[in-house]
């Protein structure tokens, strides 16, 4: 099955899937933590993008085609400013995202931080990939600068800036008391002087 064949098949299905090298992958159910964060982010991003036409925010229903055209993923939120993506809103996939956002859970963390990371960073148009922890106050990002990808250390308080679209967001506007838990245990990373680490 090709990606085009998958899209035609999925159009007649009651639920949505991802497509990976010929395999159909069912999407996991969202937790309340997960869906609440997406709702809050949508309310913050949409008004901002109205001042930055033609950029548009897309929901998880929109398929993002991989650079090899053999995979179709559904990030939790995606932003494209490319006319080829935003001009025809009848299409069900985009190919030129500028920003991709995944809200990670214990079940998805390995896939989002490893498998999808490689796919997303291979997209020529992508400038920023943001991972938001659904259970803890922690937002991290991979950003492209002058053709090189850099990893930014997690932000756990204050302001996080979506640099690709120029939007500062207070963590208090994403996480409320019900969504705040203890800080997660993470592998220690050597912190460079500027707070970013370069992808090797």
C-alpha positions in Angstrom: 0.0 0.0 0.0 1.3 3.4 -0.9 0.6 6.7 1.0 -1.9 7.7 -1.7 -3.7 4.4 -1.4 -3.8 4.7 2.4 -5.4 8.1 2.1 -8.1 6.8 -0.2 -8.7 3.8 2.1 -8.8 5.9 5.3 -11.4 8.2 3.8 -14.0 5.5 4.3 -12.9 4.5 7.9 -14.6 5.7 11.1 -11.3 6.6 12.8 -7.9 8.0 11.8 -4.6 6.3 11.5 -0.9 6.9 10.8 0.9 5.3 7.9 4.4 3.9 8.2 6.2 2.2 5.3 3.1 0.3 4.2 1.8 -0.4 7.6 -1.4 1.2 9.1 -0.9 2.3 12.7 -4.0 3.0 14.8 -3.9 6.2 16.9 -4.0 5.9 20.7 -6.8 7.4 22.7 -6.0 10.8 24.3 -6.0 11.4 28.0 -7.7 14.4 29.6 -4.3 15.9 30.2 -3.4 15.6 26.6 -6.6 17.0 25.1 -6.7 19.9 27.5 -3.2 21.0 26.6 -4.0 20.9 22.9 -7.2 23.0 23.5 -5.2 25.6 25.4 -2.5 25.8 22.8 -5.0 26.1 20.0 -6.6 29.1 21.7 -3.2 30.8 22.0 -1.9 30.0 18.5 -4.9 30.7 16.3 -5.2 34.5 17.2 -1.5 34.9 16.8 -1.4 33.4 13.3 -4.3 35.7 12.2 -1.6 38.4 12.3 0.8 36.3 10.3 -0.9 35.3 7.1 -0.8 32.9 5.3 0.2 30.7 8.3 -2.4 28.3 9.5 -2.7 25.9 12.4 -3.8 22.3 11.7 -5.3 19.8 14.1 -4.3 16.1 14.4 -6.8 15.3 11.7 -4.3 16.7 9.1 -1.7 14.2 7.8 1.9 15.3 7.5 3.7 13.6 4.7 7.3 12.5 5.3 10.2 13.7 3.2 10.3 10.2 1.6 6.5 10.2 0.9 6.4 6.7 2.5 5.0 7.8 5.9 2.1 9.9 7.0 2.0 11.2 10.6 -0.5 13.1 12.6 1.2 15.5 15.0 -1.0 16.9 17.7 -0.7 20.4 16.1 1.1 21.6 13.0 1.6 25.0 11.4 2.3 25.7 7.8 3.0 29.0 6.1 3.4 27.5 2.7 0.8 28.4 0.1 0.9 24.9 -1.3 -0.4 23.7 2.1 -2.8 26.5 3.1 -4.4 27.5 -0.2 -6.5 24.4 -0.8 -8.2 23.5 2.5 -10.0 20.6 0.9 -6.8 18.5 1.0 -6.2 16.0 3.8 -2.4 16.3 4.1 0.4 18.9 4.2 3.9 18.6 3.0 5.6 21.8 4.1 5.1 22.3 7.8 7.0 25.0 9.7 6.2 23.9 13.2 5.2 20.5 14.6 4.0 19.9 18.1 3.6 16.6 19.9 2.1 16.3 23.4 3.9 13.4 24.9 2.6 10.8 27.3 4.3 7.8 29.0 3.1 5.6 26.1 4.3 7.9 23.3 7.5 9.4 24.7 9.9 6.9 23.0 8.1 7.2 19.6 7.9 11.0 19.7 11.5 11.5 20.9 13.1 9.0 18.7 11.2 7.6 15.7 9.2 10.7 14.9 12.1 13.0 15.7 14.2 11.5 12.8 11.3 11.8 10.4 10.3 15.3 11.3 13.8 16.7 11.3 14.2 15.4 7.7 11.5 17.7 6.4 13.2 20.5 4.5 10.5 23.1 5.5 10.5 22.4 9.2 12.0 25.0 11.5 10.9 23.8 14.9 9.7 20.5 16.6 8.3 21.0 20.1 7.6 18.3 22.6 5.2 19.1 25.5 5.0 16.7 28.4 1.3 16.1 29.2 1.9 15.1 32.9 4.7 17.4 34.0 5.6 21.1 33.4 8.2 20.5 30.7 8.5 21.7 27.2 11.5 21.0 25.0 12.3 21.8 21.4 14.5 21.0 18.4 15.2 24.1 16.2 16.9 24.6 12.9 19.3 27.5 12.6 21.2 28.1 9.4 20.7 24.5 8.3 21.7 22.9 11.5 19.4 21.4 14.2 19.9 22.3 17.8 18.3 20.8 20.9 17.0 23.3 23.5 16.9 22.1 27.1 13.5 21.7 28.7 11.7 24.8 30.0 9.8 24.0 33.2 8.7 27.5 34.4 8.2 31.0 33.1 7.9 31.5 29.3 8.4 29.2 26.4 8.9 30.8 23.0 7.8 29.1 19.8 10.6 30.7 17.8 9.3 29.5 14.4 6.2 31.6 14.7 7.4 34.3 17.2 5.0 33.3 19.9 5.9 33.5 23.6 3.7 31.4 25.9 3.6 31.3 29.7 3.6 27.7 31.0 0.8 28.8 33.4 -1.4 29.3 30.3 -0.7 25.7 29.2 -0.6 23.9 32.5 -3.0 24.5 35.3 -3.1 23.1 38.8 -4.8 19.9 37.7 -2.2 19.3 35.0 0.9 19.9 37.2 2.7 16.9 38.8 6.2 16.2 40.1 9.1 17.0 37.9 10.0 14.0 35.7 13.2 12.1 35.9 15.2 12.7 32.7 18.5 11.6 31.5 21.1 14.3 32.3 22.4 16.2 29.4 25.6 18.2 29.4 24.4 21.8 29.3 26.3 24.0 26.7 27.1 27.6 27.5 24.1 29.0 25.5 21.6 26.4 26.7 21.4 24.6 23.4 23.1 21.5 22.1 23.9 20.8 18.5 22.7 17.7 16.8 25.7 15.5 15.9 
